[in-house]
């Protein structure tokens, strides 16, 4: 007789954004493997046909955001919505919970973990950033802060980093409350997409739990080499002085300071005239700031965020090199998507960003963080070579979604089999 496998994932969104797409793909993989799967989510809409539970609401989210702005308490609002969600879990009686991002102004984290502890539900928790380990921020590299190892206080990023506590630094209490909530779970396995984040978990108060590294997966049927350049030239008209232009691509969901947008301004000034930069994901204000002179308009094509994965795949494939100037990151899927489209990657030595290309100088380069001169040199050296399409695609094959997500299915089975045997 097989073990019961009812799995509920929990994430801020589902089907959109990098983590939301991971949750949706994992849901589909679970269903294909005969698992009774569902997803609890806080914002937006779930894909049609998915077994999904809406946890939050816009008014509740606004109240939670206000609570954070004024009291610095991200993750400690939404009590009413959390209570209703936990009642839904009682109806489902899941065998395992798979947590992703539980921040995002839609859950009361203490209530969720109190429920987990009382029900003794096995948990897989995929960390997509460092928020669970800190008293405030999602990343600490940019601030070069190590307070999270012993106890957060006097947060340097209170107002400048997500989740933006504008009026009060509550990092001391938040750290204590998170530590009390997140530790002491009977059966919890932490998953990190990168070796870098795994090392950080082992230095945090989450070190009591086993850690498994499962890289983010990508759709290699969608992200693949292309030849449809004419359509893209029509979509993104540029004024160029040279016919044989070398294309550089930069992509971000939101171009915050930690994503290194300013380095592309430096590149536009330093690189020879036959180099052209396309940036995806900028706000209208950021685009205006780029186009302050005619020279920049000729060197840079800046566009807003696209939800079209097909369009993005074509942009990756058209580029001669993908440049990732991130100053804080876990394991960027953009690096994987670029490789899958046959495009080499150049990245700063930031977090887990180098891990996708490490050990193979043919498919990319890693340069010291913040070194614009080394970045410019690496781009020119990389683009002097023949584009290593086959090598890039081969490396990306290691991160094919089905391969990565199967590791989660195997992990679910291992945990539930161990739990079942322990209860005999």
N, C-alpha and C positions, 0 to 999 in steps of 0.2 A: 504494500500500500504506500503510495507516494505521500510526501509531506505537503501540507497546505501551504499555498503561496499566494497570499493576498498582500500586495505591496501598495503603499500610498507614498507618492513623492510629494514634497512640499517645496515650493519656490515662489518668489515674488511674482513672476510671470511665467507663462507657458506658451511656447510656439514662436515667440519673438525674442530678440536679443540673443546673445551667445549662450547664456545659461538656460534661457527659456527654450531655445532650440534643442539643447542637450536633453532637457527634461522631456520634451516631446518625442525626440528620437528614442530615448530610453523607454518611454511608455510604449511606443510601437514595437520595439524589440521585445519587451516583456509580454505583450499580447501574443506576438508570434511564437513565444516560447511557452504558451499555455498558462501564463501568470494572470491572475485577476488583478489588474492594475487600475489605479486612478491617481489623479493629481489634485492636490489642494494648492490654490494660487491666490494672490492678493489683488492683482490689478489687471486691467485689460480684459480680453476675452480669450477663452480656450478654443483651440481648433474644433471645427465641427465634427461631431461624432465621438469626441473624447469623453470618457468618464471623468468628469472634473467637478471640483467643489470650489465655488467662489468663497473666499474667506473674508475679504475686505469689501469696502465700498468707498466711493469718493469722499463723502462727508467724513467717514471714520479716518480715512487716510489724512485728510486735511487737519483733523483734530490731532492726530498722532504727530504730524509734521510740526504743528504749532507747539505741541508738548516738547518736542525736541529743540525747536528754536529757542523757547523760553526757559526750559528746565534742563536741557541737555540730556534727554532721556529717550534716545532711539532704542526701540525694542521693548519698551515698558508701557506702551499705550495699547489701544485696541483690545482691552480686556473683554468687552461684550462680544465682539466678533470672534475672539479666540475661544470663548466659552461655547459659542454656537458651533464652531468648527469641531471642538473636542466632543460635543454631543454627536456630531456626524461620525466621528471616528468610532464612538461607542456602537453605533449602528453597523458600521462596516466590520469592526473587529479585525483590524489588519494584523498580519503575522509579522510584518516588519515595516518600519518607517524609513524612508530615504529622504533626508533633509538636504537641501541645497542652500540657497540664500534665505535665511530666516529674518534678515534685516530688510528694510524696504517699507516700514511703516504700516504693517498689516497684522502683526502677531505680538502677543504678550509672551515673551520668551520664558519667563519664570513659570507661567501657567502651563506652557507646552511641556517644559522639562519636568515639572512636578507630575504631570499626567504620565509621561513616559516612565518615570521612576515608579509611580504607584502601580501602573499596569504591567511593568517589567517587559515592555515591548522592545525587541531588538532594533537597533538603529544603525543605519549607515549614514554618515554625514560627510558629504563632499564639500570641502572648503574651496571656494572660488576666489577668496581673498582672505585678509587677516582679521577681519572684524570680530570674529568670535574670540580672539585672543587679546583684544585691547579694550581699554576703557572708553574709546571713542572711534578711532579712525579705521578705515578699511585697509590702509597701507601705512607703513612707518619708514620705508626706505628713503623717501624724498626728504623727510625731516631728519633723517639719520638718528632716529630715536630708538632707544633700547629699554625704555621704562616698562614696556609690556612684559618683560621677562620677570619682573619682581612686583610691579604694582604701578599703574598709571597715575599721574598727577601733573598739574600745571601743563596741560596739553598745548603744545606749540601749534597744533593744527585744528584747534577747536572751531575756528571760523573759516579756515581755508580748505579743509578736506571733508569729504563726505563722512558722516551725515550732517555737517554744517550746523553746529550748535551755536547760534549767533549771540546769545545773551548770557549763557552760563556754562562754565567749565565744570561738568559733573563727572569727570573721568575717574576720580578716586572711587566714588560710590558705584559707578557703572562697572568698573573692573571687579570690585568685590561681589556685586550682584551676579555678574556673568559667571565668575569663578564658582560661586555657590550653586548656581543653576546648572552649569554645564559639566561639573565634575560629579563623580559618584554614581554615574549611570551603570547599571549592572552589565549591560551587553551593548556596547557602542564601538563601532569601527570607524575611524577617520579615514577618508580617502582624499588624497591630494593629486592634482593633475601634474605637478612638477616635483622634482627632487628638491628644488629650492624650498618650496613651501613645506615639504615633509620635514626638512631640517629645522624650520621655524617652529613647527608644531612640537617637535621634541625638546624645544627650549621653553615652551609655554606651559601653562597649567593644564593643557590637554595631553601632556606627555604620559599620563596614566593609561591612555588608550592605544591599541595597536593601530599602526598607520600603513595603509596600502597605497601605492602609487598607480593610478590609472589615468593615462593621458586623455585629454579631450579628443573626441573623435570628430571627423569631418566627412562630408558626403563627397567621395571621390568621383561619383558619377556626374555630379554637378560641377565640382571644382576640378577642371581638367584643362589641358592645353586647347587653345582655340585658334582659329584663323579668321574669324569674322571681324576684321579690323574696320571695314568700311562703315559698318553700322555705328561703331563707337566714335569714329571721326565725325559722323553726322550729329551724334548726340552731344559730344563735347567739342564744340568748335574752338579752335585755338589760332592765335596769330603767331606764326613761327618764322624765324628768319632762315632756318635751315631745313632742307628737304629730308636729310638723313638725321632725324632727331633721336636722341637716346632718351627713352622714357623712364622716369622714376615715379613710383607710386607710393603714397602714404595713406593709410586708412585708420580711422578711429570712430568708435560709436559716438563719443563726445571728446572733443579736443580740449581737455583740461590742461593745465600747466604741466601736470605729471606725464602727459603724453608727448611732451617735447615739441610742440608746434613751432616754437621760435627757431629751432634748429633748421627747419626747412627754409626760413628766411635767409639764414646764413648760407645754406647750400645754394640757394638761388643766386646769391651774390658771388659765391666762390667758384662754382662749377663753370666750365666753358660754355660758350653760347649755344652749342648744339645739344645741350641737356635741357630737358623739359620736365617739370614736376606736375603731377596731378594729385590733388589732395581731396579725399572724400570724407565727409562727415562734419564739415565746418558749419557754424551758424552764419546767418546773414551778416552779423556784425563782424565776425572774424574774416569773412570774405572781403568786406569793405576795407578792413585794415591791411589786407594783403595787397590790395590794388591801389596803393597810394601813389604809384608812378607808372608811367607807360612801360618802363623796363620790366617791372614785376608782372604786368599783364601778359607780356610776351613769354615770360619764363614759367609762369605758374597758372594752371587751371584749377580753380578751387570750386568745389561743388558741395551741396548739402548732403546729408545722410540719405542713403538709399536702402529701402527694405527689399529691393529686388536682388536676390542672391544670384540670379542669372546675369544681371547687369554687372554685379561685382566680380563674378568669375571672369567675365570678358575683360574687365579692366586689369585684373591680375595677369591674365594671359598676354595682354597687349604690352605690359610693362617689361622693360629689360631687367629691372631690379626692383624688389620691394624693400623699402627702408622703414625700419621700426625704431623710432627715436624715444620710445617709452623710458621713463625714469622710475617707474614703479609698475610691476606686473607679475602675474603668476605664471601662466603658460599660454601666451596669446594664440588664439585660434587663427588670427590673421596670418601669422607666419606659416602655419600649416596649409591654409588655403592658397597662399601664394606658391608654395612648393608644389602643391597638387596641380596647379595650373602651369607648372614648368618654369616658374620664375624664382631665381635665387634670392636669398634674404640677407640683408645687412642689418644688424641690430646692435644697440648698446649692450654692454655686459650688465644687464639689469634683471634681477630676480631669476625666473625660469625662462626668460625669453631666449637665451642662447641654446637651450637644450634641444630644440628641434633641428638645429644644424650642427651641433657639436661633433667634432671628430671628422668632418668632411669639408675641407676648404674649397672644394669644387662647387658646393651648393650654397655657400654663403660665407660671410665674415662676421666676426664679433669684434667690436672696437671698444676701448675704454669709455665708460659712461661719461657723457658730457663733452667728449673730445670732438669738436666740430671739424678740426683739421684732419684727424684720423678718419672721420666719417667720410669726408670729401675724397680723401685719397683712396679709401676702400671702394667707394662707388666707381671711381675712375678705373681702378685696377680690375674690378669685377666686370665692368662693361667693355673692357678691352678684349676679353675672352669671348669665345663662342658661347651663346646662352646654353647652359647645361640642362636642357629640358628633361632628358631621360633620367639623369641622376636625381634631379629634384623630384620628379614623379615617383621614382623608386623609393626615396626616403619618405615621401608623404604616404606611401602605401602602408607604412607601419602604423599610421594614425587613421586608417579607414574606420568609419563609424562602427561597422558591424564587428570589427576586431576588438575595438576598445570597449564597446557596450557589452559584448559577450563576457568580458571580464567582470562586469557588474552582475550579470545573470549568474555567473559561476560563484561570485561572492555571496549573493543572496542565498543560493542553494547551500553553500558551505556553512554559513551562519545558521540557517534554519535546521539543517541536518544535525549540527552540533547541539543546538538548543533542544531539538527533539530527543536526541540521545541522552542529554543531560537530565531530561525530565522523566526518563523511564525509571 
